[in-house]
Amino acid sequence: MLKDFEFIGVLGFITLTIPIVTLIIAWALRPKKPNPAKQETYESGIETIGDTWVQFKAQYYIYAIIFVVFDVEAIFLFPFAVALNQLPLYALIWAAVFIVLLFDGLLYAWRKGAMQWW
């Protein structure tokens, strides 16, 4: 039984090793002597005037998150569409439940005003 999980252990080791090694290499190659010119904010070669922090409305991010959720929904529904004729009835019922829950989430976001741009 332990032999079945060796592949997962190897993948877990690789998953942990690659980011750690990458961070160590980045730390070793970083600039050692920062100066004021290197610390300045660079924007298209033009010196910044005034406050450089721009505050975006959170609704733009919420709108993007909602788009991603419904975009991923299409990926989850694609296997159902491909194998529609071979699926048993309970699989179609679960797909319908999935669509109803997503539609309920869309209605909730709509009622909360997450779809408003202004």
MOPAC internal coordinates of N, CA, C and O (Angstrom, degrees):
PM7 1SCF
backbone

  N    0.0000 0     0.00 0     0.00 0    0    0    0
  C    1.4454 1     0.00 0     0.00 0    1    0    0
  C    1.5272 1   110.99 1     0.00 0    2    1    0
  O    1.2310 1   119.89 1   141.76 1    3    2    1
  N    1.3131 1   117.81 1   -38.24 1    3    2    1
  C    1.4524 1   120.89 1   179.67 1    5    3    2
  C    1.5257 1   111.16 1   -64.76 1    6    5    3
  O    1.2310 1   120.49 1   150.76 1    7    6    5
  N    1.3166 1   116.66 1   -29.24 1    7    6    5
  C    1.4574 1   121.64 1   179.73 1    9    7    6
  C    1.5320 1   111.27 1   -63.32 1   10    9    7
  O    1.2310 1   120.47 1   150.91 1   11   10    9
  N    1.3311 1   116.71 1   -29.09 1   11   10    9
  C    1.4592 1   120.62 1   179.61 1   13   11   10
  C    1.5282 1   112.17 1   -67.43 1   14   13   11
  O    1.2310 1   120.11 1   153.96 1   15   14   13
  N    1.3174 1   117.40 1   -26.04 1   15   14   13
  C    1.4544 1   121.15 1  -174.95 1   17   15   14
  C    1.5286 1   113.23 1  -100.08 1   18   17   15
  O    1.2310 1   119.63 1  -174.93 1   19   18   17
  N    1.3121 1   118.32 1     5.07 1   19   18   17
  C    1.4633 1   120.30 1   178.75 1   21   19   18
  C    1.5231 1   111.30 1   -63.01 1   22   21   19
  O    1.2310 1   120.13 1   140.25 1   23   22   21
  N    1.3106 1   117.36 1   -39.75 1   23   22   21
  C    1.4582 1   121.11 1  -179.50 1   25   23   22
  C    1.5237 1   110.82 1   -62.38 1   26   25   23
  O    1.2310 1   120.35 1   139.40 1   27   26   25
  N    1.3214 1   116.94 1   -40.60 1   27   26   25
  C    1.4648 1   121.04 1   177.94 1   29   27   26
  C    1.5232 1   110.05 1   -65.06 1   30   29   27
  O    1.2310 1   120.15 1   140.88 1   31   30   29
  N    1.3256 1   117.32 1   -39.12 1   31   30   29
  C    1.4604 1   120.42 1   177.07 1   33   31   30
  C    1.5162 1   112.50 1   -63.71 1   34   33   31
  O    1.2310 1   120.59 1   138.79 1   35   34   33
  N    1.3395 1   116.47 1   -41.21 1   35   34   33
  C    1.4661 1   120.35 1   177.85 1   37   35   34
  C    1.5194 1   110.29 1   -64.53 1   38   37   35
  O    1.2310 1   120.14 1   136.01 1   39   38   37
  N    1.3225 1   117.34 1   -43.99 1   39   38   37
  C    1.4656 1   120.35 1   178.49 1   41   39   38
  C    1.5280 1   110.88 1   -64.11 1   42   41   39
  O    1.2310 1   120.10 1   140.20 1   43   42   41
  N    1.3329 1   117.42 1   -39.80 1   43   42   41
  C    1.4541 1   120.24 1   176.61 1   45   43   42
  C    1.5187 1   112.04 1   -62.66 1   46   45   43
  O    1.2310 1   120.36 1   138.89 1   47   46   45
  N    1.3271 1   116.92 1   -41.11 1   47   46   45
  C    1.4621 1   120.84 1   177.80 1   49   47   46
  C    1.5188 1   111.08 1   -63.08 1   50   49   47
  O    1.2310 1   120.58 1   135.81 1   51   50   49
  N    1.3320 1   116.50 1   -44.19 1   51   50   49
  C    1.4677 1   120.53 1   178.82 1   53   51   50
  C    1.5274 1   110.17 1   -65.16 1   54   53   51
  O    1.2310 1   120.53 1   139.58 1   55   54   53
  N    1.3222 1   116.60 1   -40.42 1   55   54   53
  C    1.4573 1   121.21 1  -179.27 1   57   55   54
  C    1.5251 1   111.29 1   -62.35 1   58   57   55
  O    1.2310 1   119.89 1   144.24 1   59   58   57
  N    1.2943 1   117.82 1   -35.76 1   59   58   57
  C    1.4607 1   120.64 1   178.74 1   61   59   58
  C    1.5262 1   112.18 1   -83.70 1   62   61   59
  O    1.2310 1   119.95 1   147.60 1   63   62   61
  N    1.3086 1   117.69 1   -32.40 1   63   62   61
  C    1.4529 1   120.96 1  -174.26 1   65   63   62
  C    1.5288 1   112.41 1   -74.22 1   66   65   63
  O    1.2310 1   119.65 1   135.53 1   67   66   65
  N    1.3157 1   118.27 1   -44.47 1   67   66   65
  C    1.4660 1   121.20 1  -175.60 1   69   67   66
  C    1.5355 1   111.95 1   -59.61 1   70   69   67
  O    1.2310 1   118.08 1   130.52 1   71   70   69
  N    1.3303 1   121.26 1   -49.48 1   71   70   69
  C    1.4730 1   118.52 1   178.90 1   73   71   70
  C    1.5272 1   113.08 1   -64.79 1   74   73   71
  O    1.2310 1   119.97 1   142.42 1   75   74   73
  N    1.3162 1   117.66 1   -37.58 1   75   74   73
  C    1.4646 1   119.76 1  -179.49 1   77   75   74
  C    1.5253 1   110.51 1   -65.93 1   78   77   75
  O    1.2310 1   120.16 1   135.22 1   79   78   77
  N    1.3326 1   117.31 1   -44.78 1   79   78   77
  C    1.4623 1   120.59 1   178.56 1   81   79   78
  C    1.5293 1   110.24 1   -64.17 1   82   81   79
  O    1.2310 1   120.03 1   140.09 1   83   82   81
  N    1.3256 1   117.54 1   -39.91 1   83   82   81
  C    1.4571 1   121.15 1   178.47 1   85   83   82
  C    1.5246 1   111.41 1   -62.58 1   86   85   83
  O    1.2310 1   120.22 1   136.97 1   87   86   85
  N    1.3311 1   117.18 1   -43.03 1   87   86   85
  C    1.4607 1   120.27 1   178.07 1   89   87   86
  C    1.5215 1   112.02 1   -65.23 1   90   89   87
  O    1.2310 1   120.01 1   141.61 1   91   90   89
  N    1.3120 1   117.58 1   -38.39 1   91   90   89
  C    1.4696 1   120.78 1   178.48 1   93   91   90
  C    1.5329 1   110.05 1   -65.11 1   94   93   91
  O    1.2310 1   120.11 1   136.73 1   95   94   93
  N    1.3271 1   117.40 1   -43.27 1   95   94   93
  C    1.4663 1   120.52 1   178.48 1   97   95   94
  C    1.5289 1   110.43 1   -64.38 1   98   97   95
  O    1.2310 1   119.91 1   137.53 1   99   98   97
  N    1.3208 1   117.78 1   -42.47 1   99   98   97
  C    1.4667 1   120.57 1   178.88 1  101   99   98
  C    1.5226 1   110.96 1   -63.85 1  102  101   99
  O    1.2310 1   120.17 1   141.60 1  103  102  101
  N    1.3232 1   117.29 1   -38.40 1  103  102  101
  C    1.4541 1   120.78 1   178.40 1  105  103  102
  C    1.5259 1   110.62 1   -65.99 1  106  105  103
  O    1.2310 1   120.33 1   141.81 1  107  106  105
  N    1.3249 1   116.97 1   -38.19 1  107  106  105
  C    1.4590 1   120.70 1  -179.17 1  109  107  106
  C    1.5290 1   111.82 1   -71.68 1  110  109  107
  O    1.2310 1   119.62 1   148.99 1  111  110  109
  N    1.3174 1   118.34 1   -31.01 1  111  110  109
  C    1.4615 1   121.66 1  -176.83 1  113  111  110
  C    1.5220 1   114.32 1   -96.52 1  114  113  111
  O    1.2310 1   119.69 1  -177.81 1  115  114  113
  N    1.3069 1   118.20 1     2.19 1  115  114  113
  C    1.4591 1   120.85 1  -177.47 1  117  115  114
  C    1.5234 1   110.43 1   -67.83 1  118  117  115
  O    1.2310 1   119.97 1   -22.06 1  119  118  117
  N    1.3404 1   117.67 1   157.94 1  119  118  117
  C    1.4606 1   119.74 1   176.90 1  121  119  118
  C    1.5261 1   110.24 1   -64.78 1  122  121  119
  O    1.2310 1   120.77 1   -49.29 1  123  122  121
  N    1.3131 1   116.14 1   130.71 1  123  122  121
  C    1.4586 1   119.93 1  -175.05 1  125  123  122
  C    1.5227 1   112.93 1   -86.18 1  126  125  123
  O    1.2310 1   120.10 1   153.43 1  127  126  125
  N    1.3300 1   117.41 1   -26.57 1  127  126  125
  C    1.4643 1   120.50 1  -174.95 1  129  127  126
  C    1.5266 1   109.91 1  -120.59 1  130  129  127
  O    1.2310 1   119.87 1   -96.96 1  131  130  129
  N    1.3160 1   117.85 1    83.04 1  131  130  129
  C    1.4645 1   118.38 1   177.37 1  133  131  130
  C    1.5292 1   110.05 1   -69.68 1  134  133  131
  O    1.2310 1   120.82 1   -35.99 1  135  134  133
  N    1.3137 1   116.03 1   144.01 1  135  134  133
  C    1.4513 1   121.02 1   175.74 1  137  135  134
  C    1.5207 1   108.24 1  -129.64 1  138  137  135
  O    1.2310 1   119.60 1    -8.28 1  139  138  137
  N    1.3229 1   118.37 1   171.72 1  139  138  137
  C    1.4716 1   119.47 1  -177.18 1  141  139  138
  C    1.5229 1   114.07 1   -57.36 1  142  141  139
  O    1.2310 1   119.79 1   146.61 1  143  142  141
  N    1.3229 1   118.00 1   -33.39 1  143  142  141
  C    1.4663 1   119.87 1   179.31 1  145  143  142
  C    1.5268 1   111.40 1   -67.15 1  146  145  143
  O    1.2310 1   120.67 1   143.43 1  147  146  145
  N    1.3434 1   116.33 1   -36.57 1  147  146  145
  C    1.4639 1   119.69 1   178.76 1  149  147  146
  C    1.5233 1   112.14 1   -75.05 1  150  149  147
  O    1.2310 1   120.40 1   156.28 1  151  150  149
  N    1.3212 1   116.84 1   -23.72 1  151  150  149
  C    1.4608 1   120.92 1  -177.54 1  153  151  150
  C    1.5309 1   112.98 1   -85.57 1  154  153  151
  O    1.2310 1   120.00 1   167.78 1  155  154  153
  N    1.3343 1   117.60 1   -12.22 1  155  154  153
  C    1.4582 1   120.44 1  -177.76 1  157  155  154
  C    1.5187 1   111.49 1   -71.74 1  158  157  155
  O    1.2310 1   121.54 1   -27.38 1  159  158  157
  N    1.3269 1   114.65 1   152.62 1  159  158  157
  C    1.4551 1   120.93 1   174.20 1  161  159  158
  C    1.5193 1   108.57 1   -75.17 1  162  161  159
  O    1.2310 1   120.63 1   -50.63 1  163  162  161
  N    1.3179 1   116.40 1   129.37 1  163  162  161
  C    1.4630 1   121.34 1  -177.67 1  165  163  162
  C    1.5139 1   108.95 1  -109.88 1  166  165  163
  O    1.2310 1   120.93 1   -56.23 1  167  166  165
  N    1.3168 1   115.83 1   123.77 1  167  166  165
  C    1.4535 1   120.28 1   179.69 1  169  167  166
  C    1.5197 1   108.69 1  -137.29 1  170  169  167
  O    1.2310 1   120.03 1   -84.03 1  171  170  169
  N    1.2957 1   117.56 1    95.97 1  171  170  169
  C    1.4573 1   124.74 1   176.56 1  173  171  170
  C    1.5183 1   112.76 1    59.07 1  174  173  171
  O    1.2310 1   119.46 1  -152.65 1  175  174  173
  N    1.2980 1   118.64 1    27.35 1  175  174  173
  C    1.4540 1   121.83 1   177.50 1  177  175  174
  C    1.5062 1   114.58 1    78.93 1  178  177  175
  O    1.2310 1   119.95 1  -177.13 1  179  178  177
  N    1.3114 1   117.70 1     2.87 1  179  178  177
  C    1.4628 1   121.89 1  -178.34 1  181  179  178
  C    1.5234 1   108.32 1  -105.68 1  182  181  179
  O    1.2310 1   120.59 1   -46.75 1  183  182  181
  N    1.3171 1   116.47 1   133.25 1  183  182  181
  C    1.4616 1   119.16 1   177.90 1  185  183  182
  C    1.5162 1   109.63 1   -67.26 1  186  185  183
  O    1.2310 1   121.30 1   -39.00 1  187  186  185
  N    1.3159 1   115.13 1   141.00 1  187  186  185
  C    1.4610 1   119.51 1  -178.97 1  189  187  186
  C    1.5213 1   110.21 1   -77.14 1  190  189  187
  O    1.2310 1   121.42 1   -34.64 1  191  190  189
  N    1.3047 1   114.89 1   145.36 1  191  190  189
  C    1.4589 1   121.42 1   178.19 1  193  191  190
  C    1.5191 1   107.36 1  -120.47 1  194  193  191
  O    1.2310 1   120.83 1   -53.77 1  195  194  193
  N    1.2999 1   116.01 1   126.23 1  195  194  193
  C    1.4494 1   120.32 1   178.84 1  197  195  194
  C    1.5125 1   112.21 1    79.84 1  198  197  195
  O    1.2310 1   121.71 1    27.39 1  199  198  197
  N    1.3138 1   114.33 1  -152.61 1  199  198  197
  C    1.4593 1   120.76 1  -177.24 1  201  199  198
  C    1.5298 1   109.72 1   -76.08 1  202  201  199
  O    1.2310 1   120.36 1   -52.02 1  203  202  201
  N    1.3149 1   116.92 1   127.98 1  203  202  201
  C    1.4664 1   120.31 1  -177.82 1  205  203  202
  C    1.5190 1   112.99 1   -91.79 1  206  205  203
  O    1.2310 1   119.89 1   172.64 1  207  206  205
  N    1.3031 1   117.82 1    -7.36 1  207  206  205
  C    1.4629 1   120.17 1  -179.62 1  209  207  206
  C    1.5171 1   109.49 1   -86.63 1  210  209  207
  O    1.2310 1   120.87 1   -55.82 1  211  210  209
  N    1.3013 1   115.95 1   124.18 1  211  210  209
  C    1.4564 1   122.28 1   177.60 1  213  211  210
  C    1.5220 1   107.39 1  -107.92 1  214  213  211
  O    1.2310 1   121.12 1   -50.98 1  215  214  213
  N    1.2988 1   115.46 1   129.02 1  215  214  213
  C    1.4584 1   119.32 1  -178.98 1  217  215  214
  C    1.5277 1   109.11 1   -98.42 1  218  217  215
  O    1.2310 1   121.03 1   -56.80 1  219  218  217
  N    1.3303 1   115.64 1   123.20 1  219  218  217
  C    1.4572 1   121.14 1   178.25 1  221  219  218
  C    1.5163 1   109.40 1   -96.65 1  222  221  219
  O    1.2310 1   121.42 1   -27.46 1  223  222  221
  N    1.3164 1   114.89 1   152.54 1  223  222  221
  C    1.4572 1   118.57 1   176.82 1  225  223  222
  C    1.5310 1   109.56 1   -70.61 1  226  225  223
  O    1.2310 1   120.56 1   -41.74 1  227  226  225
  N    1.2963 1   116.54 1   138.26 1  227  226  225
  C    1.4669 1   121.36 1  -179.45 1  229  227  226
  C    1.5259 1   111.50 1   -65.82 1  230  229  227
  O    1.2310 1   120.10 1   157.11 1  231  230  229
  N    1.3255 1   117.41 1   -22.89 1  231  230  229
  C    1.4687 1   119.82 1  -178.49 1  233  231  230
  C    1.5231 1   111.97 1   -65.05 1  234  233  231
  O    1.2310 1   119.52 1   151.79 1  235  234  233
  N    1.3233 1   118.52 1   -28.21 1  235  234  233
  C    1.4507 1   120.11 1   176.77 1  237  235  234
  C    1.5279 1   110.25 1   -64.93 1  238  237  235
  O    1.2310 1   120.68 1   139.38 1  239  238  237
  N    1.3233 1   116.31 1   -40.62 1  239  238  237
  C    1.4613 1   120.41 1   178.86 1  241  239  238
  C    1.5229 1   110.80 1   -69.08 1  242  241  239
  O    1.2310 1   120.25 1   139.77 1  243  242  241
  N    1.3228 1   117.13 1   -40.23 1  243  242  241
  C    1.4646 1   120.87 1   178.75 1  245  243  242
  C    1.5278 1   109.59 1   -63.74 1  246  245  243
  O    1.2310 1   120.62 1   138.57 1  247  246  245
  N    1.3140 1   116.41 1   -41.43 1  247  246  245
  C    1.4612 1   120.62 1   177.73 1  249  247  246
  C    1.5303 1   110.41 1   -61.12 1  250  249  247
  O    1.2310 1   120.31 1   137.97 1  251  250  249
  N    1.3291 1   117.01 1   -42.03 1  251  250  249
  C    1.4651 1   121.11 1   178.87 1  253  251  250
  C    1.5242 1   111.16 1   -65.71 1  254  253  251
  O    1.2310 1   119.96 1   140.05 1  255  254  253
  N    1.3273 1   117.68 1   -39.95 1  255  254  253
  C    1.4619 1   121.11 1   179.20 1  257  255  254
  C    1.5289 1   110.18 1   -64.74 1  258  257  255
  O    1.2310 1   120.51 1   138.76 1  259  258  257
  N    1.3184 1   116.62 1   -41.24 1  259  258  257
  C    1.4706 1   120.13 1   178.11 1  261  259  258
  C    1.5279 1   109.77 1   -62.78 1  262  261  259
  O    1.2310 1   120.39 1   139.24 1  263  262  261
  N    1.3351 1   116.85 1   -40.76 1  263  262  261
  C    1.4618 1   119.70 1   177.31 1  265  263  262
  C    1.5257 1   110.98 1   -61.18 1  266  265  263
  O    1.2310 1   120.15 1   135.92 1  267  266  265
  N    1.3283 1   117.31 1   -44.08 1  267  266  265
  C    1.4616 1   120.79 1  -179.49 1  269  267  266
  C    1.5291 1   110.36 1   -62.78 1  270  269  267
  O    1.2310 1   120.15 1   137.60 1  271  270  269
  N    1.3300 1   117.33 1   -42.40 1  271  270  269
  C    1.4744 1   120.50 1  -179.74 1  273  271  270
  C    1.5223 1   110.10 1   -59.95 1  274  273  271
  O    1.2310 1   119.97 1   134.36 1  275  274  273
  N    1.3098 1   117.66 1   -45.64 1  275  274  273
  C    1.4608 1   119.58 1  -177.63 1  277  275  274
  C    1.5185 1   111.93 1   -78.01 1  278  277  275
  O    1.2310 1   119.99 1   158.55 1  279  278  277
  N    1.3123 1   117.62 1   -21.45 1  279  278  277
  C    1.4536 1   120.12 1   173.64 1  281  279  278
  C    1.5288 1   110.32 1   -72.40 1  282  281  279
  O    1.2310 1   120.41 1   138.90 1  283  282  281
  N    1.3150 1   116.82 1   -41.10 1  283  282  281
  C    1.4656 1   121.26 1   177.21 1  285  283  282
  C    1.5231 1   110.24 1   -67.61 1  286  285  283
  O    1.2310 1   120.31 1   149.58 1  287  286  285
  N    1.3189 1   117.01 1   -30.42 1  287  286  285
  C    1.4669 1   120.68 1   176.70 1  289  287  286
  C    1.5223 1   110.44 1   -57.89 1  290  289  287
  O    1.2310 1   120.41 1   140.09 1  291  290  289
  N    1.3169 1   116.82 1   -39.91 1  291  290  289
  C    1.4648 1   119.80 1   179.23 1  293  291  290
  C    1.5251 1   110.88 1   -63.86 1  294  293  291
  O    1.2310 1   120.40 1   144.59 1  295  294  293
  N    1.3237 1   116.84 1   -35.41 1  295  294  293
  C    1.4655 1   120.04 1   178.29 1  297  295  294
  C    1.5276 1   110.43 1   -66.64 1  298  297  295
  O    1.2310 1   120.20 1   140.76 1  299  298  297
  N    1.3300 1   117.22 1   -39.24 1  299  298  297
  C    1.4579 1   120.11 1   179.30 1  301  299  298
  C    1.5260 1   112.39 1   -70.54 1  302  301  299
  O    1.2310 1   120.24 1   150.70 1  303  302  301
  N    1.3078 1   117.15 1   -29.30 1  303  302  301
  C    1.4688 1   120.03 1  -179.31 1  305  303  302
  C    1.5267 1   112.69 1   -85.17 1  306  305  303
  O    1.2310 1   119.72 1   165.37 1  307  306  305
  N    1.3136 1   118.14 1   -14.63 1  307  306  305
  C    1.4679 1   120.87 1  -178.31 1  309  307  306
  C    1.5320 1   112.56 1   -59.50 1  310  309  307
  O    1.2310 1   118.60 1   134.86 1  311  310  309
  N    1.3610 1   120.28 1   -45.14 1  311  310  309
  C    1.4688 1   118.56 1   178.26 1  313  311  310
  C    1.5332 1   113.11 1   -61.31 1  314  313  311
  O    1.2310 1   120.02 1   146.09 1  315  314  313
  N    1.3211 1   117.56 1   -33.91 1  315  314  313
  C    1.4563 1   119.99 1   176.82 1  317  315  314
  C    1.5277 1   110.57 1   -65.39 1  318  317  315
  O    1.2310 1   120.62 1   140.69 1  319  318  317
  N    1.3291 1   116.42 1   -39.31 1  319  318  317
  C    1.4576 1   119.52 1  -179.80 1  321  319  318
  C    1.5250 1   111.43 1   -69.16 1  322  321  319
  O    1.2310 1   120.21 1   144.37 1  323  322  321
  N    1.3290 1   117.20 1   -35.63 1  323  322  321
  C    1.4670 1   120.44 1  -178.39 1  325  323  322
  C    1.5245 1   111.05 1   -70.74 1  326  325  323
  O    1.2310 1   120.29 1   138.19 1  327  326  325
  N    1.3248 1   117.05 1   -41.81 1  327  326  325
  C    1.4648 1   120.82 1  -174.48 1  329  327  326
  C    1.5194 1   111.73 1  -108.18 1  330  329  327
  O    1.2310 1   120.27 1  -144.30 1  331  330  329
  N    1.2987 1   117.08 1    35.70 1  331  330  329
  C    1.4641 1   120.28 1  -174.15 1  333  331  330
  C    1.5231 1   112.50 1   -61.36 1  334  333  331
  O    1.2310 1   119.35 1   140.14 1  335  334  333
  N    1.3191 1   118.85 1   -39.86 1  335  334  333
  C    1.4657 1   121.51 1  -176.31 1  337  335  334
  C    1.5274 1   112.82 1   -74.33 1  338  337  335
  O    1.2310 1   119.67 1   157.15 1  339  338  337
  N    1.3355 1   118.23 1   -22.85 1  339  338  337
  C    1.4626 1   120.80 1  -177.61 1  341  339  338
  C    1.5240 1   113.19 1   -95.34 1  342  341  339
  O    1.2310 1   119.47 1   174.71 1  343  342  341
  N    1.3157 1   118.63 1    -5.29 1  343  342  341
  C    1.4666 1   120.96 1  -174.82 1  345  343  342
  C    1.5256 1   111.20 1   -81.38 1  346  345  343
  O    1.2310 1   120.50 1   -36.91 1  347  346  345
  N    1.3316 1   116.65 1   143.09 1  347  346  345
  C    1.4631 1   119.00 1   172.63 1  349  347  346
  C    1.5271 1   109.98 1   -74.35 1  350  349  347
  O    1.2310 1   121.15 1   -10.87 1  351  350  349
  N    1.3106 1   115.40 1   169.13 1  351  350  349
  C    1.4616 1   121.05 1  -175.50 1  353  351  350
  C    1.5252 1   112.31 1   -62.50 1  354  353  351
  O    1.2310 1   119.82 1   141.14 1  355  354  353
  N    1.3367 1   117.95 1   -38.86 1  355  354  353
  C    1.4708 1   118.82 1  -177.27 1  357  355  354
  C    1.5323 1   111.74 1   -65.59 1  358  357  355
  O    1.2310 1   119.68 1   150.65 1  359  358  357
  N    1.3317 1   118.22 1   -29.35 1  359  358  357
  C    1.4650 1   120.50 1   176.97 1  361  359  358
  C    1.5307 1   110.49 1   -67.94 1  362  361  359
  O    1.2310 1   120.62 1   140.81 1  363  362  361
  N    1.3105 1   116.43 1   -39.19 1  363  362  361
  C    1.4601 1   119.80 1   176.86 1  365  363  362
  C    1.5173 1   111.66 1   -67.81 1  366  365  363
  O    1.2310 1   120.75 1   145.16 1  367  366  365
  N    1.3269 1   116.17 1   -34.84 1  367  366  365
  C    1.4682 1   119.62 1   176.71 1  369  367  366
  C    1.5287 1   110.27 1   -65.01 1  370  369  367
  O    1.2310 1   120.30 1   137.51 1  371  370  369
  N    1.3536 1   117.02 1   -42.49 1  371  370  369
  C    1.4664 1   119.79 1   178.49 1  373  371  370
  C    1.5245 1   111.37 1   -66.42 1  374  373  371
  O    1.2310 1   119.97 1   145.20 1  375  374  373
  N    1.3140 1   117.66 1   -34.80 1  375  374  373
  C    1.4669 1   120.31 1   175.86 1  377  375  374
  C    1.5255 1   110.09 1   -65.53 1  378  377  375
  O    1.2310 1   120.46 1   139.99 1  379  378  377
  N    1.3212 1   116.73 1   -40.01 1  379  378  377
  C    1.4667 1   120.32 1   177.33 1  381  379  378
  C    1.5238 1   110.76 1   -65.54 1  382  381  379
  O    1.2310 1   119.89 1   139.64 1  383  382  381
  N    1.3332 1   117.82 1   -40.36 1  383  382  381
  C    1.4658 1   121.26 1   176.85 1  385  383  382
  C    1.5283 1   109.87 1   -61.70 1  386  385  383
  O    1.2310 1   120.34 1   137.78 1  387  386  385
  N    1.3249 1   116.95 1   -42.22 1  387  386  385
  C    1.4633 1   121.95 1   177.98 1  389  387  386
  C    1.5278 1   110.84 1   -59.29 1  390  389  387
  O    1.2310 1   120.30 1   135.06 1  391  390  389
  N    1.3241 1   117.03 1   -44.94 1  391  390  389
  C    1.4650 1   121.16 1   180.00 1  393  391  390
  C    1.5220 1   110.64 1   -66.36 1  394  393  391
  O    1.2310 1   119.98 1   139.29 1  395  394  393
  N    1.3260 1   117.64 1   -40.71 1  395  394  393
  C    1.4669 1   121.12 1   179.06 1  397  395  394
  C    1.5239 1   110.52 1   -63.80 1  398  397  395
  O    1.2310 1   119.78 1   137.98 1  399  398  397
  N    1.3259 1   118.03 1   -42.02 1  399  398  397
  C    1.4660 1   120.39 1   178.04 1  401  399  398
  C    1.5243 1   111.65 1   -64.43 1  402  401  399
  O    1.2310 1   120.43 1   139.65 1  403  402  401
  N    1.3080 1   116.78 1   -40.35 1  403  402  401
  C    1.4659 1   119.18 1   177.00 1  405  403  402
  C    1.5257 1   111.48 1   -66.42 1  406  405  403
  O    1.2310 1   120.43 1   140.89 1  407  406  405
  N    1.2994 1   116.77 1   -39.11 1  407  406  405
  C    1.4665 1   120.04 1   177.10 1  409  407  406
  C    1.5200 1   110.40 1   -64.63 1  410  409  407
  O    1.2310 1   120.46 1   141.72 1  411  410  409
  N    1.3340 1   116.72 1   -38.28 1  411  410  409
  C    1.4606 1   120.47 1   176.52 1  413  411  410
  C    1.5303 1   110.44 1   -63.64 1  414  413  411
  O    1.2310 1   120.12 1   139.77 1  415  414  413
  N    1.3368 1   117.38 1   -40.23 1  415  414  413
  C    1.4602 1   120.78 1   175.91 1  417  415  414
  C    1.5163 1   111.92 1   -63.40 1  418  417  415
  O    1.2310 1   120.46 1   141.37 1  419  418  417
  N    1.3265 1   116.73 1   -38.63 1  419  418  417
  C    1.4620 1   120.82 1   177.26 1  421  419  418
  C    1.5279 1   110.95 1   -64.40 1  422  421  419
  O    1.2310 1   120.33 1   135.31 1  423  422  421
  N    1.3259 1   116.97 1   -44.69 1  423  422  421
  C    1.4645 1   120.03 1   177.64 1  425  423  422
  C    1.5195 1   111.63 1   -62.61 1  426  425  423
  O    1.2310 1   120.12 1   140.45 1  427  426  425
  N    1.3413 1   117.38 1   -39.55 1  427  426  425
  C    1.4582 1   121.59 1   178.19 1  429  427  426
  C    1.5316 1   110.42 1   -62.33 1  430  429  427
  O    1.2310 1   120.49 1   133.82 1  431  430  429
  N    1.3321 1   116.67 1   -46.18 1  431  430  429
  C    1.4646 1   120.16 1   179.36 1  433  431  430
  C    1.5232 1   110.64 1   -64.29 1  434  433  431
  O    1.2310 1   120.70 1   143.34 1  435  434  433
  N    1.3055 1   116.26 1   -36.66 1  435  434  433
  C    1.4624 1   120.50 1  -179.87 1  437  435  434
  C    1.5279 1   110.07 1   -66.43 1  438  437  435
  O    1.2310 1   120.65 1   135.13 1  439  438  437
  N    1.3555 1   116.36 1   -44.87 1  439  438  437
  C    1.4748 1   120.19 1   179.24 1  441  439  438
  C    1.5098 1   112.45 1   -64.72 1  442  441  439
  O    1.2310 1   119.98 1   146.50 1  443  442  441
  N    1.3339 1   117.64 1   -33.50 1  443  442  441
  C    1.4695 1   121.48 1  -179.81 1  445  443  442
  C    1.5133 1   112.24 1   -77.79 1  446  445  443
  O    1.2310 1   119.79 1   170.32 1  447  446  445
  N    1.3248 1   118.01 1    -9.68 1  447  446  445
  C    1.4525 1   121.75 1   178.49 1  449  447  446
  C    1.5069 1   114.60 1    87.29 1  450  449  447
  O    1.2310 1   119.99 1  -162.49 1  451  450  449
  N    1.3159 1   117.62 1    17.51 1  451  450  449
  C    1.4649 1   120.51 1  -179.58 1  453  451  450
  C    1.5176 1   111.83 1   -71.14 1  454  453  451
  O    1.2310 1   119.73 1   163.94 1  455  454  453
  N    1.3219 1   118.11 1   -16.06 1  455  454  453
  C    1.4568 1   121.17 1  -179.24 1  457  455  454
  C    1.5233 1   112.25 1   -91.99 1  458  457  455
  O    1.2310 1   119.78 1  -179.99 1  459  458  457
  N    1.3143 1   118.03 1     0.01 1  459  458  457
  C    1.4578 1   122.48 1   179.53 1  461  459  458
  C    1.5230 1   109.97 1   -82.99 1  462  461  459
  O    1.2310 1   120.02 1   -46.82 1  463  462  461
  N    1.3087 1   117.56 1   133.18 1  463  462  461
  C    1.4583 1   120.86 1   178.69 1  465  463  462
  C    1.5204 1   112.06 1   -90.47 1  466  465  463
  O    1.2310 1   119.58 1   162.09 1  467  466  465
  N    1.3006 1   118.40 1   -17.91 1  467  466  465
  C    1.4623 1   120.86 1  -178.85 1  469  467  466
  C    1.4819 1   111.83 1  -133.46 1  470  469  467
  O    1.2310 1   120.10 1   180.00 1  471  470  469

